[in-house]
Amino acid sequence: ARKMAEIAGDETPPLPSSSGAEESSLLSSPPSPTAISGDEPPPRTRKPGTKRLVLTASVLLSFLVGLPLLLKSTEIHRSPLPSDAIADLSRRLQSHPPSFPCGLHAVFLRSGPGSPVASLADQLERAISTQHHLLPASSTAGNISVSVTIQSGGGCTSSTAAASPWRCGLLTAADSVRDDEVFDELLHSALGGRDGDGMKVYTIVIAEDDDGKGTRVVIGKHRHAWVVGKVDEAEALSLIGNVFIKYFMNGGIEEGETGIGKGEFMPVGSDGNVVLSFSLLNADPNDWVYDWEFKNIGERILTPVVEALRPVADINIESQVLYHTPKSSYSYSDDKLGGNVLSMGDIPFFVNSNEWHLDTSISATGRSKVLQFVVYIPSARECPLYLQLPDGELSKTNAFISPMWGGVVIWNPPGCSVGSKKAHGTRRQMSSQELMETLEIFIGQLRQLFGLKPNYHAQGMDVATKFLVSEKGFAQWELDLLYRHHACSNLLSCVATLESLSSLVQSLPRMIVMDEIGRQVELSLEAASLAQRNATLGIGDSSAVSATRARALAEDAFFHPSIMSISYASVEHYFAIYME
Amino acid sequence: ARALMMPPSTARRLCFLSLLLLLLLLAAAASATADAAAAEEFTEELLLRPLPDRKALAHFHFRSSAPPASAAGRHHHLFPKAISQLVQKFHISELELSFTQGRWNYEQWGGYDPMSTNNAKPPGVELWAIFDLPLAEIDATWKNLTHTLSGLFCASINFLESSTAFSAPRWGFKLNEGNLRYGALPREAVCTENLTPWLKLLPCRDKAGIASLLYRPSVYKGYYHSQKLKLKSSQSLGIILDQTLTVVLQPNTVSGKQLHSTGGQLQPSWSMEHLFSKKLSGKCLVSKSSRVFVEIEKGIVDNVDKAGSDVSSNNDLFVLSTAPDRSLKELDNLEVQSSSLYEYDVNNYNSDKPLNVGITWKLPLIWSCTRAPYHASRFLMGSGNERGSIAMSFLSTGLDKQLVDSSNDCSIKAVVFQVVPWYVKVYYHSLEVFIDGNSKAISEVVDKIHVTPSEDKLLPGTMEMLLKFPCSMQLATLTLDFDKGFLHIDEYPPDANQGFDIPSALVSFPEFNSSRSYPEADPLFVSPLLENFKEDGVVKSYTEVLLVPLTTPDFSMPYNVITFTCTVLALYFGSLLNALRRRIGEEERGLKKLLLGNCNLHCFSLNLKC
């Protein structure tokens, strides 16, 4: 436009024509055009021709015609990402975080004869329901449906809401004097005998039994607990609420403690794979060399654990024996404790990454996670080696964990004491008993790494509480808790990944988005909504599986190699290149 | 890290465990017999040998073996987990990876013994693997394998991923069914960052045992350094991993300190300490056997025989500093004694009594080693950046005269295998053969030839050729012409002006076998090192790496192009604007006016002055 103005300006000289009379005396004033117009022909006899206009227009036109071609040739393939669906999912998750409805079923086993009154059950049900405001906000549990069954000599009465699986009369209060393990299984069969799909129902049985031994609470391997003893109604109600909320819903984690649902990361790779790598470290083989029979014993003990955790993570187990692997922290000899002592402050330096070539596994490809579990056999010079807790006590397990890395157990070989002789290079086998004990510690560490308590102290319970230990390492109700939290955290992480991907793609208009990324995002969204649907039905394990899948797909899309490989130029740069 | 507090197991749990234990003990007892027969094993061995040119050869050999088991790749005691997983994942039935610095001197260090045949490798990295997979999957697996090895050994083996970098020889390298892939990187620099991961595969690393002799400054000061990893895996044998390190060192003795003044001695007397600056203080405790051998070559043995003394560890010519635990006679494939071996069992030595084997010469001695029938070398001909030719020469070493009767129709076979990158475009039809200077028809000399021509940016050129030379021949030369191709500007390596390396060609002589046998050895005496020597070993030698200078572009070219186009565009737009905007006629008039005006003013001022 400016150029046109200049051209126009040339054609009509703007100088005043008749003001030169007085100023003509000024030397600097330009000569007036009128002064010479007399002797020259006028600059233009007719209006400018169209030739020039046509020329200008054709150049402009050719540019305009070329522009779409240029844009076409520099077009970038961008698969459309369903950003609306992502935003929608994120909104849904924020307003309604996934909550798993579950049921609480209280069973009162009365020893007296006669049929119980139906209204009593309803009354108890209402009483229990009022307690649930105690449930902390962080819990993943949603609606809790309460039902009550009362069984006495004459039969059973259930509260109205109950579609109880309780098999009336199969079990009586008298059975509770039996062995706890046996009663646990009996109870399990009385409750239908299966871990079941669909909504999870937790059962708390109050067995009235006046044997004078006082009240005690036992929490079983499945989804039930029972209270034995003479308890009045109010006490029973408070016990039911306590056990249900504290353990079944929160895994015994107190406020202020770290643990599941308290911001701890799950030690699971973003593709849902975990490799548990077990290493036996002989610090100095010149003193003694230990080997283990991990293949048989380890696999046997760990297989149930692996199976139990399958909805959360796909676990592979590996083992190796390493030699010449000294620790890198300092331990001092303590005569009073009869050994070498390693204080808590030295633990961060214990793992010697220079000499412990624990190796990541080839089977742990991509984004899967390796958890190292290390058995450290001290050399003769530092044997026996103990871990000292800050309060001066020795650690009972002689083990510690490092979150997201794994765990270490210091295993003092039998017969090692201060000044013990070198058993020069003898090769020995770690006995099966010792190996199994070590593996138990590892299972405890694994529980802790997953955010559960390694074991329970009946803290905060005013009655004696006992926990039955499952051979799976995790009780059914603990697994439910794990599945719920895993599904939640994976869903949130999946949505966060998808959101960042979507905003990244939007912020870089020149970024190539492959079709495969779009497909992965769609599949991820599908899996996420499936996980949500399962969550609302209270199916924890399949929800966890879907959530894992959703997260893995989201991460796959985000870390797709094509995203990494391209350098994105800014729009200015792009214009600069193509103007060239 | 947090401490973990855990009370001892509950009584009930213990009860359960003890039950389990009982079951397990029963199971263990049943499986113990099977386990004892096939357990993972590790052996370490070292062979030392004086060389005719005042140097010494040290050959480390470590073997780890894993029995075939369902748990392979998951549970291991001695065998490196990483290797086992590699074998499982990529279905490898055989693999060899070597890192070499320096060139094996076939003239001086031998060309007709198991050492040169199996352990002399071309400079840089050489990798070949045989896969137990359908043919269609092999290329993809190879690519993944190169990346894995690259990570495992801290080397740029991943450059072998590109299809221009590897080939699939059928018979020239090793007879196979199309499941072998071969690749070489001649310019890969080899140093301790490759040795450390290699040592990590040994159970004791370099903390104890024979590997503790690997003192980096002395090992890398050597003339030749080749570190190799060889894998064999099968359903029946499990996995056998052979790790060898072959070094040629100059003994760092006081008298032999100056390289060229011999101090009156032809050969320096040396011991382990002179070679590695260390003594051997005991074995790796988990090794099944740990041995050191000193090998005295045929040339010396013959001399000792001539001097009339017995070939023992202390004779008229030399004395070994430590008395050996055993001595062995080595026979070559013609059942002629070739060399003597003295064995030391490292089990008998410890840090209080370290092993320091050495050799002291009593008399100055000159000997030579046995050589391959032909000395093969390869060189470039021609000049300029456009074309050239590759020549290969086979110079007779006179060995055939001793071995075969020189009847008229006798001939010696040689197999040549050579891979040439695509940018060296070899014209295979231009193959010419000269025997003793006279041009020969190709059909007279070439028995069999298999060529895979190169494809631009897709495939390297591979040539496998079976040659038949007359026995009386002294020198044969083969030439092949080539054109030099052009690379894209971003395909050039950082130092493009240095030239491009063409990997070594491999020449093998299928009629000559370098295997050894040990008739006096105890049948219970098992040494993987000597087992490898016993294996069928066709005499092989690698030729030199060729350095081809290619036309390198002016790397500032893109900027020149940018400047050039900018100028053209500026000119175009400038003249277009000019054409649109300027009116020549008016300008001329304006100029006139201006001139006139100036004149007027001038006149006016003149008038004023007047």
Interface residues (C-beta under 8 A of the other chain):
Chain A: K3 E6 I7 D10 L27 P30 P31 P33 A35 I36 E40 P43 R52 L55 T56 V59 E181 P285 N286 V289 D291 E293 F294 K295 N296 I297 G298 R300 I301 N316 I317 E318 S319 Q320 V321 L322 Y323 H324 M344 I347 P348 F350 H357 D359 S361 I362 S363 L387 L389 S395 K396 T397 A399 F400 I401 S402 P403 G407 G425 R427 S432 Q433 M436 E437 E440 I441 G444 Q445 Q448 P454 N455 V469 E471 E580
Chain B: A1 R2 A3 L4 M5 M6 P7 P8 S9 T10 R12 R13 F16 L17 S18 L20 L21 L24 L25 A27 A28 S31 A71 G73 R74 H75 H76 H77 L78 K81 A82 Q85 L86 K89 T148 K200 P203 C204 R205 K207 A208 C284 L285 V286 I562 T565 C566 L576 L577 A579 L580 R581 R583 E586 R589 K592 K593 L596 G597 N600 L601 S605
